Structure formats: C-alpha cells, structure tokens
Amino acid sequence: MTQQEIVHRVDPDRVAWRMAGDEVVVLDTGNSVYFGLANSGALLWQRLVHGATDTELVSTLVAATAVDRERARADVAAFLADLRGHGLLLQRP
C-alpha cells in the first residue's frame, strides 16, 4: 500500500501576497511581518498557493534550476519547515 503524500498550501486566511517583478512579497497578516521571496522561493510559493506535495515541489525545483534532486529535496524540506514555523501553511493528506 502506498502512503498518500501531504499537500501543503498557503493559508489564505493568514497571508496576503503579491508578485513584485520576479519576487513574491508576503504579508503575515497575523503578525504584521513582511517576507520577500526571490528565485526558488518565489517559484515554490506560487505552487504552494494552489497546493502541492513535496514530490511536486522537488520536481518543480529540479526542472527550473541546475540543482540535483537530492539537494532540491533538502531545500524544499527547509523551505516548508520555515513556512510552517511561521504558521503560513495548511497541510492535508
């Protein structure tokens, strides 16, 4: 039996965000804190708005950058942990 992956999604009740050129500007409305995401962070954020699994995020990163899958997996895990730590993500199986 295959385990279903968790889908991560930006919490629309917790954040407001906009594209600013090639960057994403995020406002944590709960804490009135701004975040700026460029390059890979901006790319992953846009996928998270609609919901994405770890596997989908890693594939997106590998396809868009010169990073190998193992490094992409570590980078995605760190990015998701950071967003979760700020309470900006929803997760569902």
Secondary structure, 3 states (H helix, E strand, C coil): CCCCCCEEEECCCCEEEEEECCEEEEEECCCCEEEEECHHHHHHHHHHHHCEEHHHHHHHHHHHCCCCHHHHHHHHHHHHHHHHHCCCEEEEC
